Amino acid sequence: RVAGIPCLIGVIEYESVGGSYDYHAASDCDYYGYTESSWIVLDRRSRPAPWLAKKLTDKDRSRIDGELVRHFED
């Protein structure tokens, strides 16, 4: 739900890279790993809903990112 309105999330791309936890890693991303995703908000008929995407808050974005991580880790 976004702003109380039921919706779907269309995942365009998802990538999760585990960290090496090697003290000689080139960057913090190499050390800890990272997850990247790109997605769009869809209505319940799977059509892009830019009007609903405009209602997204930072909290919504964080929640959706977390749900994607949990989904793809399973």
N, C-alpha and C positions, 0 to 999 in steps of 0.2 A: 504494500500500500504506500502511496505517496499522497500526502495531504488528505489521508483518509479514503482515497480513491483506489479501488483494486486495480492492479496492473500487472504486467509481465515485464521481465527484463530480458532483452535480447543480447546474448554474449557474442561479441564480435571477435575478441581475442582474449586468451588467458594464458599466462605463463608464470610458473613458479619454479624458482631455482634455489636449491638448498645451499646453505653456507658451508664453507670448508672449515671454519673455525681454526684456521692456520694463522699464527701470529705474523706471518710474512705475506699475508694476502695483500693484493694491490689496492684494495679499497674496502670500505665498510660493507658495501654490497657483496663483495666477494667473501668477506668474513661471515656476515650474518645471513646472506641470501636475500632474496627479494621476491615479491609477487607483483605482477603487473596485469591489469585487465582493462579492456575497453568494452563498453556496453551502452545500450540505448534503452530508453523507456518505451514500452509498447502498451497499447490498450489491450483489453481482454480478447480482442479478435486478432491479435498479433500484428497490428498496424502501428507504425511509428506514431508516437504521441508527443510532439514537441511542446504542445500546450501544457502537458502534465510534467514534462522534464523541467520546465521553467519554475515549477513549484518545489523542486528538490532543494532540500537544505543540506548543509554540511553533515548534519547528523544522519540524514537519509543516505547520502553517498557512502558514509562510513559503514552504516548498517548493511547496505547492499554489497559493498566490497567484502565485508565479513561473511555474509551469507554465501557469496561465491567461493570464498576460500574453503569454507566448511563443505560446500557441495562437491567441489573438485577434489578435496582431500579424501573423501569417502570412496 
